[in-house]
C-alpha cells in the first residue's frame, strides 16, 4: 500500500457522500418526459457504478489500516488518512 493510495481515503469518503447525494437527487426528480426519465435512469446507473467502485476502494484502504498490528500506528493512520489531520 502506497502513501498515495492511503491519502485517497479521505477524498473517497467525500466523493462517496457526494455521489450518494447526487443519486438521491436524481431519484427525487420528477421526469417531465420519457426522454428525461431515460436520461435520469442512465445517470443513476453511472453514479451507482462509480459509487460501488469508490466503496470497494474505501473498504480496501480501511481493511489495510485495520490490519496494522500496532494500535498507535493504526490510530495515527486513521487520523492522518481518514480524518485528514497532519502528521504533527
PLY file of the C-alpha trace (Angstrom):
ply
format ascii 1.0
element vertex 88
property float x
property float y
property float z
element edge 87
property int vertex1
property int vertex2
end_header
0.00 0.00 0.00
1.48 3.34 -1.00
1.15 6.68 0.78
-0.65 8.00 -2.29
-3.24 5.24 -2.11
-3.77 5.81 1.60
-4.09 9.55 1.03
-7.05 8.88 -1.25
-9.14 7.55 1.63
-10.49 10.88 2.85
-11.19 12.03 -0.69
-13.03 8.79 -1.41
-15.20 9.33 1.67
-16.16 12.80 0.43
-16.71 11.57 -3.10
-18.93 8.73 -1.90
-21.09 11.16 0.03
-21.35 13.45 -3.00
-22.24 10.50 -5.25
-24.94 9.38 -2.81
-26.40 12.88 -2.70
-26.41 13.14 -6.48
-28.04 9.73 -6.80
-30.73 10.66 -4.28
-31.35 13.97 -6.06
-31.74 12.22 -9.42
-34.17 9.72 -7.94
-36.27 12.53 -6.41
-36.57 14.42 -9.71
-39.88 14.17 -11.44
-39.24 13.45 -15.10
-41.08 15.77 -17.50
-40.79 13.36 -20.42
-39.85 9.82 -21.33
-36.51 11.12 -22.66
-35.81 12.82 -19.33
-36.75 9.64 -17.46
-34.36 7.61 -19.65
-31.57 10.14 -19.12
-32.16 10.11 -15.37
-32.08 6.30 -15.30
-28.83 6.27 -17.28
-27.26 8.87 -14.98
-28.38 6.92 -11.91
-26.76 3.80 -13.37
-23.45 5.56 -13.95
-23.50 7.07 -10.47
-24.30 3.69 -8.91
-21.35 2.06 -10.70
-18.96 4.82 -9.56
-20.34 4.59 -6.04
-19.69 0.84 -5.93
-16.12 1.38 -7.17
-15.48 4.07 -4.55
-16.90 1.96 -1.76
-14.77 -1.03 -2.79
-11.62 1.13 -2.81
-12.52 2.72 0.53
-13.10 -0.73 2.04
-9.73 -1.92 0.73
-7.91 1.03 2.30
-9.79 0.73 5.59
-9.02 -3.00 5.72
-5.32 -2.27 5.25
-5.35 0.22 8.12
-7.35 -2.16 10.32
-4.72 -4.86 9.73
-1.89 -2.70 11.10
-0.81 -4.61 14.22
0.31 -1.64 16.30
-2.59 0.28 17.86
-0.78 3.62 17.97
0.24 3.37 14.31
-3.29 2.34 13.36
-4.71 5.37 15.20
-2.17 7.66 13.55
-3.12 6.28 10.12
-6.81 6.84 10.82
-6.21 10.42 11.96
-3.94 11.17 9.01
-5.54 9.34 6.12
-9.18 9.18 7.13
-9.62 12.39 9.09
-7.08 14.42 7.10
-5.02 15.67 10.02
-1.32 16.49 9.60
1.44 14.26 10.96
2.08 16.82 13.66
0 1
1 2
2 3
3 4
4 5
5 6
6 7
7 8
8 9
9 10
10 11
11 12
12 13
13 14
14 15
15 16
16 17
17 18
18 19
19 20
20 21
21 22
22 23
23 24
24 25
25 26
26 27
27 28
28 29
29 30
30 31
31 32
32 33
33 34
34 35
35 36
36 37
37 38
38 39
39 40
40 41
41 42
42 43
43 44
44 45
45 46
46 47
47 48
48 49
49 50
50 51
51 52
52 53
53 54
54 55
55 56
56 57
57 58
58 59
59 60
60 61
61 62
62 63
63 64
64 65
65 66
66 67
67 68
68 69
69 70
70 71
71 72
72 73
73 74
74 75
75 76
76 77
77 78
78 79
79 80
80 81
81 82
82 83
83 84
84 85
85 86
86 87
